[in-house]
């Protein structure tokens, strides 16, 4: 089955599963139905992620985007069909609900602290259809309806409000141009460096100062590339051309990793919140297992959070390994066991960093003045990310190769050419 067939079929089945969650009266029978449908959906998403006889293309991005979309469908199936099978009873996790911002008659918020009220599940077929489509396309918890969001959305999404489409367009366009400039500069540096793609360690084999220099650059390239290539242009199209309210596609400066003050904040709400809902939900069975194992002597909240983070980062490691095998033509060293092992180590190290931060760094800095407290905490966070980030930087360089530019028009390349470089 080819990509053009499997992806639409998987999307349709997932939409049907989401639609059935709006019928609480038939909860048990529909939960079993969704569980059964999880198997064909999984098969379809794998067929979409790994279509046979992929043609060689000049850019690996098309393969990566195909895999990410297919993986998103798979994770939504896990969220709605598998995890949802257990959490329907006992008040563990309610079906996702819309929440509406309380607004004054003059258009302002109800008070200084924004208030939200949960809306009931729709009961008409039109309402259920709107619920299904809005849920299916919501990557970050935003809603296509004015002054609405989903109850699992991060605070930055819930509280975002733009006065007009013109104001939104100015902000989004500024983000897009800034992302383009940063991406152009960073890619120029990365492309002009001679990488050794025959070793599994193209970054960690460099002198230590070069490792410290190139590791954050690849992180900046990843984040700004995501903004420039996909999220911000898509948001501008929906808001400006399709007349959706600005709150449906919040500008991505709200998720700037540079504003994070801790590892928990960086990973929890600043970096790739595209997977926030699904990763969070897929970690719930581990929590329930610990509740049963604990019995009369329950595990501490800190232990449960650590195990949950360990599961989430383990799933993220599997996602990134899956990306590796969707890019034909990447160097063999990028698929070696040595390289992939360091990908896993990088992700599984992050819960330990957050645990150390919570148990050591934060208590030691709690009594410091606000400026120094924030400075030291950020210094630890970025020192940790740069040191451990070297491990996954190897994988990223091997996957992309940096043998050619991904930007069709480069101002930096044009300037260098004019200067004779």
C-alpha positions in Angstrom: 0.0 0.0 0.0 1.4 3.4 -1.0 1.7 6.6 1.0 -1.2 8.2 -0.9 -3.6 5.5 0.2 -2.4 4.5 3.7 -2.1 8.0 5.2 -5.7 9.2 4.3 -7.1 5.8 5.5 -5.3 6.1 8.8 -6.4 9.7 9.2 -10.0 8.8 8.6 -10.0 5.9 11.1 -8.4 8.1 13.8 -11.0 10.8 13.1 -13.7 8.2 13.5 -12.2 7.1 16.8 -12.1 10.7 18.1 -15.7 11.1 17.0 -16.8 8.2 19.1 -15.3 9.7 22.3 -18.2 12.2 22.3 -20.7 9.4 23.1 -20.3 8.9 26.9 -23.5 6.8 27.1 -21.8 4.0 25.0 -18.4 4.4 26.6 -17.4 0.8 27.3 -18.5 -0.7 23.9 -16.8 2.2 22.0 -13.6 1.8 24.0 -13.4 -1.8 22.8 -14.2 -0.7 19.2 -11.3 1.8 19.4 -9.0 -0.8 20.8 -9.7 -3.1 17.9 -9.2 -0.3 15.3 -5.8 0.5 16.8 -4.3 -2.5 15.0 -5.3 -1.5 11.4 -4.4 2.1 12.1 -0.9 1.0 13.3 -0.4 -1.0 10.2 -1.5 1.9 8.0 0.8 4.4 9.7 3.8 2.1 9.4 3.0 1.7 5.7 2.9 5.5 5.4 6.1 6.0 7.3 8.1 3.3 5.4 6.7 3.2 1.9 8.5 0.8 -0.4 10.7 1.8 -3.3 11.4 5.3 -2.1 13.0 7.4 -4.9 16.2 9.2 -4.2 15.6 12.9 -3.8 18.0 15.8 -3.4 16.7 16.7 0.1 16.1 14.3 3.0 13.5 16.7 4.5 10.6 15.1 2.5 11.2 11.7 4.1 11.6 13.2 7.6 8.3 15.1 7.2 6.5 12.0 5.9 7.7 10.0 8.9 6.8 12.7 11.4 3.3 13.0 10.0 2.9 9.2 10.1 4.3 9.1 13.6 1.9 11.8 14.7 -1.0 9.6 13.4 0.4 6.6 15.2 0.7 8.5 18.5 -2.8 9.9 18.2 -4.0 6.3 17.7 -2.1 5.3 20.8 -3.6 8.2 22.7 -7.2 7.7 21.7 -7.4 3.9 21.3 -4.8 2.3 23.5 -4.2 4.6 26.5 -7.8 5.7 26.3 -8.9 2.1 26.8 -7.7 2.2 30.5 -8.3 5.8 31.5 -12.0 6.0 30.9 -13.1 5.1 34.4 -12.2 6.3 37.8 -11.7 9.9 36.8 -8.1 9.3 35.8 -8.2 11.2 32.5 -11.4 12.8 31.1 -12.1 13.0 27.4 -10.4 16.2 26.1 -12.7 19.2 26.4 -12.8 22.7 25.0 -12.2 25.5 27.4 -13.4 29.0 26.7 -11.7 32.2 27.8 -14.0 34.4 30.0 -14.2 37.8 28.2 -15.6 41.2 29.2 -18.1 42.9 27.0 -15.5 45.4 26.0 -13.3 42.6 24.7 -10.8 42.4 27.6 -10.2 39.5 29.9 -12.6 39.0 32.8 -9.9 40.1 35.2 -6.2 40.4 35.6 -5.9 36.6 35.9 -7.4 34.9 32.8 -10.3 32.6 33.6 -11.5 29.6 31.6 -14.6 27.5 31.7 -14.8 24.0 30.3 -17.5 23.4 27.7 -19.6 20.3 27.7 -19.1 17.6 25.0 -21.1 18.3 21.9 -24.4 16.5 21.4 -25.3 17.3 17.8 -23.6 15.7 14.8 -22.3 19.1 13.6 -20.8 19.8 17.0 -19.2 16.3 17.1 -17.8 16.8 13.7 -16.3 20.2 14.7 -14.9 18.6 17.8 -13.3 15.8 15.8 -11.6 17.9 13.2 -10.4 20.5 15.8 -8.9 17.8 18.0 -7.3 16.0 15.0 -5.4 19.1 13.8 -4.5 20.5 17.2 -0.8 19.9 17.7 -0.2 22.3 20.6 -3.7 22.5 22.2 -4.9 25.5 20.3 -8.4 25.6 18.8 -9.7 26.9 15.5 -12.6 28.6 17.4 -12.2 32.1 18.9 -11.2 32.4 22.5 -11.1 28.6 22.8 -8.4 26.1 23.5 -8.1 22.5 24.7 -7.9 21.7 28.4 -4.5 20.1 27.9 -2.9 23.1 26.2 0.2 24.7 27.8 -0.3 28.0 29.6 1.3 30.0 26.8 -1.4 28.6 24.4 -4.3 29.1 26.7 -3.4 32.7 27.5 -2.4 33.9 24.1 -4.5 36.7 22.7 -4.0 38.9 19.7 -5.9 42.1 19.2 -6.3 41.6 15.4 -5.2 39.6 12.4 -3.0 42.5 11.4 -1.2 42.5 14.7 -0.8 38.7 14.5 0.6 39.0 10.9 3.2 41.5 12.0 4.3 39.3 14.9 4.3 36.1 12.8 6.1 37.8 9.9 8.8 39.1 12.2 9.3 35.6 13.6 9.5 34.2 10.1 12.1 36.7 8.9 14.1 36.3 12.1 14.0 32.5 11.8 15.2 32.8 8.1 18.2 35.0 9.0 19.2 32.8 11.9 18.8 29.6 9.8 20.7 31.1 6.9 23.7 32.1 9.2 23.8 28.8 11.1 23.4 26.6 7.9 26.2 28.6 6.2 28.5 27.8 9.1 27.5 24.1 9.2 27.8 23.6 5.4 31.2 25.3 5.2 32.7 23.0 7.8 34.3 19.8 6.5 32.5 17.0 8.4 33.9 13.5 8.6 30.9 11.5 7.7 32.7 8.1 7.8 32.8 8.0 11.6 29.8 7.7 14.0 31.2 10.7 15.9 31.6 13.7 13.6 31.0 16.1 16.4 32.5 14.4 19.5 35.7 13.6 17.5 36.3 17.4 17.2 38.4 19.4 19.7 36.4 20.3 22.8 35.9 24.0 21.9 34.6 23.1 18.5 32.2 20.6 20.1 30.9 23.4 22.4 30.5 25.6 19.4 28.7 23.3 17.0 26.4 21.5 19.5 24.2 24.5 20.2 24.3 25.5 16.5 22.6 22.2 15.5 19.9 22.8 18.2 19.3 26.3 16.8 19.2 24.9 13.3 16.6 22.3 14.3 14.3 24.8 16.1 14.5 27.6 13.6 14.2 25.2 10.7 10.9 23.9 12.1 9.6 27.5 12.4 10.7 28.5 9.0 9.8 25.4 7.0 6.5 24.4 8.6 4.8 25.9 11.6 4.9 29.6 11.2 4.1 29.7 7.4 1.2 27.2 8.1 -0.1 29.4 10.9 0.0 32.5 8.7 -1.9 30.8 5.9 -4.6 29.6 8.2 -5.1 32.9 10.0 -4.7 35.3 7.0 -6.1 33.3 4.1 -8.6 31.0 5.8 -9.7 33.7 8.3 -9.2 31.6 11.4 -8.8 33.5 14.7 -5.2 34.3 15.7 -5.5 32.2 18.8 -5.7 29.1 16.6 -2.0 29.4 15.5 -0.1 31.2 18.3 3.3 32.6 17.0 6.2 30.4 18.0 8.2 33.0 19.9 6.0 31.9 22.8 8.0 28.7 22.8 11.5 30.2 22.6 13.9 27.7 24.3 16.2 30.6 25.3 13.6 31.8 27.8 13.5 28.5 29.7 14.9 28.7 33.2 15.1 24.9 33.9 15.4 21.6 32.1 11.8 20.8 33.1 10.6 24.0 31.5 12.7 23.5 28.4 11.5 20.0 27.7 8.0 20.5 29.1 6.8 23.5 27.3 9.5 25.1 25.1 10.8 22.4 22.9 8.8 20.5 20.4 5.4 20.7 22.1 4.0 19.0 19.0 4.3 15.7 20.9 3.4 17.0 24.4 -0.1 15.6 24.6 0.7 12.2 23.1 4.0 11.5 24.9 2.3 12.6 28.2 -0.6 10.3 27.7 1.5 7.3 26.6 3.4 7.5 29.9 0.3 7.0 32.0 0.4 3.2 32.1 3.7 3.4 33.9 2.1 5.6 36.5 -0.8 3.3 37.0 1.6 0.3 37.3 3.5 2.1 40.0 0.2 2.9 41.9 -0.6 -0.9 41.9 2.9 -1.9 42.9 3.1 0.6 45.7 -0.1 -0.6 47.4 -0.2 0.6 51.0 3.3 2.1 50.6 2.9 4.4 47.6 5.9 5.7 45.7 6.8 9.3 46.2 5.7 12.0 43.8 9.3 12.6 42.8 9.8 8.9 42.0 6.7 8.8 39.9 7.7 11.9 38.0 11.1 10.5 37.3 9.8 7.2 35.9 7.2 9.0 33.8 9.9 11.3 32.4 12.1 8.2 31.7 9.3 6.6 29.7 8.6 9.8 27.8 12.3 10.3 26.8 12.5 6.6 25.9 9.7 7.0 23.5 11.3 10.1 22.1 14.5 8.1 21.5 12.6 5.5 19.6 11.0 8.3 17.5 14.4 9.7 16.5 15.8 6.3 15.7 12.8 5.8 13.5 13.6 9.0 11.6 17.1 7.6 10.9 15.7 4.8 8.7 13.4 7.0 6.6 16.2 9.0 5.0 17.7 7.1 2.0 21.3 8.0 1.1 22.3 9.0 4.6 25.9 7.9 5.6 26.1 4.3 6.9 27.8 5.6 10.0 24.5 7.4 10.9 22.7 4.0 11.1 25.5 2.2 13.0 24.7 0.8 16.5 27.4 3.0 18.0 25.7 6.2 16.7 22.1 5.1 17.6 23.2 4.0 21.1 24.3 7.6 21.8 21.0 8.8 20.7 19.3 6.6 23.3 21.8 7.6 26.0 21.2 11.3 25.3 17.4 11.0 25.8 17.6 8.7 28.8 20.1 11.1 30.5 17.6 13.9 30.5 15.5 12.6 33.4 18.7 12.3 35.5 19.5 15.9 34.7 16.1 17.1 35.8 16.3 15.0 39.0 19.7 16.6 39.8 18.4 20.0 39.0 15.4 19.5 41.3 17.3 17.9 44.2 20.5 19.9 44.1 20.6 23.0 41.9 17.2 24.5 42.9 17.6 24.0 46.7 21.1 25.5 46.6 20.0 28.6 44.7 16.6 29.1 46.4 17.9 31.7 48.8 19.9 33.7 46.2 18.6 37.0 44.8 16.3 36.6 41.9 18.8 37.7 39.2 21.5 35.4 40.5 19.1 32.5 41.0 17.9 32.6 37.5 21.4 33.1 36.1 22.9 30.0 37.9 19.9 27.8 37.1 20.1 28.7 33.4 23.9 28.2 33.4 23.4 24.7 34.7 20.6 24.0 32.2 22.7 25.1 29.2 25.9 23.5 30.5 23.9 20.2 30.8 22.3 20.6 27.4 25.5 21.4 25.6 27.5 18.6 27.2 24.8 15.9 26.6 23.7 17.5 23.3 27.1 16.5 21.8 25.9 12.9 21.7 22.8 13.5 19.6 24.7 16.2 17.5 26.6 13.3 16.0 23.4 11.7 14.8 22.0 15.0 13.5 25.1 15.8 11.5 25.2 12.3 10.0 21.5 12.5 9.2 21.6 15.9 7.4 25.1 15.6 6.1 25.3 19.4 5.6 26.7 18.7 2.1 24.3 21.2 0.6 22.0 24.0 1.6 18.3 23.4 2.4 17.5 27.1 1.8 17.0 27.8 -1.9 18.0 31.5 -1.6 20.7 32.3 0.9 21.6 35.9 1.6 24.8 34.8 3.4 26.0 32.8 0.3 25.2 35.7 -1.9 27.2 38.2 0.2 30.1 35.7 0.4 30.1 35.2 -3.3 30.2 39.0 -3.9 33.1 39.3 -1.5 35.0 36.6 -3.4 34.8 33.9 -0.8 
